[in-house]
Amino acid sequence: MKRVYVAGPYSADNVITVLDNIREGMRAGTMLLLKGFAPFVPWLDFHFQLMLKEEETLFVEDYYNYSIEWLKVSDCMLVLKGWENSTGTRKEVELAKSLRIPIYYDLDDLLKKEK
């Protein structure tokens, strides 16, 4: 089972766009899972935030750092539309390039080449 790191915009200046970004990311991950891949989907991180106890804290950097560790061991990367406006995604793309991890900007292209 190939590991696919799914990247794209998450945050935004309004809650509707954030929710749209979460939906798009989770949908891409679901499609990959249905096709037999093992996707890493950063939009699922909100579950960690919901599970924190009152005295526990996770910071944005904690999420970035743990995500990067998954990117480093991924077989390829799927980058979703709007990524150019995401500072975090631009950094992830640069890291994937430096590690020579194949990058796809289209799900169908990934499915054809990585299956």
Buried (B, 14 or more C-beta within 10 A) or exposed (E): EBBBBBBBBBEBEEEEBBEBBBEBBBBBBEBBBEBEBEBBBBBBBEEEEEEEEEEEEEEEEEBBEEBBEEBEEBBBBBBBEBBEEBEBBBBBBEBBEEEEBBBBEEBEEBBEEBE
